[in-house]
């Protein structure tokens, strides 16, 4: 977007010279095109991957906190196991 704005400013500053409008407009259009391509091919997938990793890390920290809390409360191994296994999804098998 910054490149597009720079190209538009250049174009509008040279309105008195019609031959200079074309190259400035080309800069504006090319930077818009490059920005769109980079956003679609690089930044959106990167943001998705970072979000996924952040959610995974948050889940791991919740599990660690819950386990440590259960241990500090002097719960038995079975109770700790039951509380921590609530974070694991049930197995996806066939039902009869």
Number of C-alpha atoms within 10 A of each C-alpha: 13 11 16 20 14 16 23 19 14 18 22 14 13 14 11 10 10 9 10 15 18 12 13 21 19 15 19 22 16 15 19 18 14 13 15 14 12 12 13 12 10 11 13 12 12 13 11 11 12 12 12 12 12 12 12 12 12 12 13 13 12 14 18 13 12 16 17 12 13 18 14 9 10 10 13 10 11 9 13 18 13 10 14 16 12 10 13 8 7 8 6 6 6 5 4 3
